[in-house]
Each structure stands twice: as C-alpha cells, then as structure tokens.
Amino acid sequence: MRWRQTDATTYQTWIATAGLTVGTNTFVPEGTGGHFWTHRPVCGT
C-alpha cells in the first residue's frame, strides 16, 4: 500500500472546491518535519 500526501495549499484547494471553509491552519512540528492541522470556523460565531 502506498500513502501519498500533498502540500497544505493543495488540501485547502480541495476543501474549498468541496464547498467547505477553512478557518485556520496550524503547523504541528514532528521530528524533522511536521504536518498542518486544519480547523473549520465555528458555526454561529
């Protein structure tokens, strides 16, 4: 099995294309790299 990941900008584009909204992105360091944690806006605020 192969697992591929892409960059944060591409993920944000996919999310927006699906009609969803990205509230914030937070970089989570992990070893020599890391990943982005994407948050949606809270409804009604």
Secondary structure, 3 states (H helix, E strand, C coil): CCCCCCCHHHHHHHHHHCCCCCCEEEEEEECCEEEEEEECCCCCC
